[in-house]
Amino acid sequence: DDDELAGAATPRAASFAPVDVNAAAPPPPQRKEVKTKKKEERRKHEAAAAAAAANLWDDPDSYVVTIGGRVLGRGAAAAADAATDNVRDVVVEDFDVSVQGVALFEGASLRVAHGRRYGLVGPNGKGKTTLLKLLHWRKLPVPRGIRVTLVVQEDDNRDPRPVIEVVLAADEELATLRAERDQLEASSAAAAANGARLAEVYEELTQRGWDTAPARAAKIIAGLGFDQASQARPASSFSGGWIKRIALAGALFMQPTLLLLDEPTNHLDLRAVLWLEEYLTAQCKSTLVVVSHEEGFLNAICDEVVHLQDKKLHAYRGGFDSFVGSYEQKKAKAMKESERLAKAARKSGRRAPKKWHDYTVEFHFAAPTELAGGGPLLRLAEAGFTRGGFQLSAIDADVSMGQPVAVVGPNGAGKSTLLKLLAGELTPTSGEARRNPKLRIGLYSQHFCDALPEEKSPVQHLLDTHPHLESKPWEARAKLARFGLAKESHLTTIGKLSGGQKARVALASVALGEPHVLLLDEPTNNLDMQSIDALADALDEFAGGVVIVSHDSRLVSCVCDDEERSALWVVQDGTVRPYDGTFAEYRDDLLDDIRKEMIME
């Protein structure tokens, strides 16, 4: 060891490599590399900015609330007076709301009467979801005795407990009492001292119906589509749409005083939507405020409709159809008065008053080119598909030009798989799929919206995916505008867009492909009512084939209104079968079954 140390301590002569002073300097970074690096840095910066902006909308302290000209301080609205403990109505007069200087409400008033069911409607991005959040956060004054629950559009709570346990735990007060009971019963050493409190806890549990709670929770979960085996699975093992159902089940189980639902029918199949309609109208005791784009659902559940327009809230008695009639009358009267005032202004030289303005949008799919050969455009012949434990078999189905087809069935039965088999994204494991060799297919699904390149603008995405537009950005912008995307969003990165805006980009891309057949999987998710109406009209006018998976009664009824021309396919029990009747008849059959089941319970 000493020799090694001595050797290590012996100094070595320094050596230097010769330097060629005439050698060329290292080449500078390539221009393309520099450009790519700057683009990546810009993308990261924009993504961070978008995330920060999104966080603002979910931060209660980002909102400035003014009521009657008085700005509420942080938490001021939540600190309701004890005198409101027994008040069950929510009344807020003359309030303004802004976030980061952007005004969302100005001089608005809201009245929510106990026991009533309200539908909150209006264009996307104008503040409907924000209003629900403000009530939930109590940024708007809510009486102290009102227990408020909000079910958001997208829920990513990955709870590892079984579904039934997650739903039972949603009622925190009941869960706390159960936990205290278990603790007291386990403390045998202090049984005498705990006896009095244990008796009180049992009395409170009895008043809250704890003995029937598991059965009640199981019925709600089953109504929303979970079979008995699924109820025992960890909630975290389910996909996003099912996580939303679990959150909805928990909210229904806990029976809050005020229940706020934001697009509750998204991700539900038709049966679950109809079950929810029945439950909310026949068994739910909560006051309801519901944001929904589905007219049939609102007609079924609402006593009143609250319309968000021009940063104010306008109340209308009755369901959605009643609201539409009243609104049109109000619009006609206002336009007539506007014309009278404009005429008077022209005579006097004064400025004309502001005209009534409605948000409108039109969708359009180009007429498809002719295909030689005639016959069906698409055909599945004795086709089957198997993957893991999933199986579809004995599928005989075809799609022809000018034929609209609606596809219904429970979630998980294979509706999306059927569309992918038709589109050629999946290959049958048995039987065959036949297509016209020159067929162009337009496939739309929520997955397509989620897969849009977040770092690109809508215009750049359309230019990249449709080569014929390479040097025609104005055509891409025209198509985006036609599908309702505001011009200020055309050059914004897709990552900054809302779900509804992304849906418009995806639909515009489908239309630019000039398809012969449209295959649409739940296209109404994230669209507002005006856009759904525009989509229904465009599909009704489209001369090609249409296959649509949707639980939206109005859309399906509009597209498949011709019994001779249209078809209804039911995907259930591992196969696809035609339904001998209309969509309305199928819906009524489901509703009858649901009502019978509820009576038997």
QUIFEN-V139808 format. One record per helix or strand of 2 or more residues. SS is the DSSP state (H for helix, E for strand). FROM is the first residue (numbers start at 1). TO is the last residue. Records with the same first field share a line. If there is no record, write none. Layout:
SS: FROM-TO ; FROM-TO
This chain:
H: 2-9 ; 31-57 ; 60-62 ; 82-84 ; 128-137 ; 163-169 ; 172-186 ; 188-207 ; 210-223 ; 228-231 ; 235-237 ; 240-254 ; 270-282 ; 295-301 ; 320-348 ; 415-423 ; 446-450 ; 458-465 ; 467-469 ; 473-482 ; 487-489 ; 494-496 ; 499-512 ; 529-541 ; 553-559 ; 583-600
E: 63-67 ; 70-71 ; 90-99 ; 102-112 ; 117-121 ; 148-151 ; 258-262 ; 287-291 ; 304-309 ; 312-317 ; 378-387 ; 390-399 ; 404-408 ; 430-435 ; 441-444 ; 517-521 ; 545-549 ; 567-572 ; 575-578
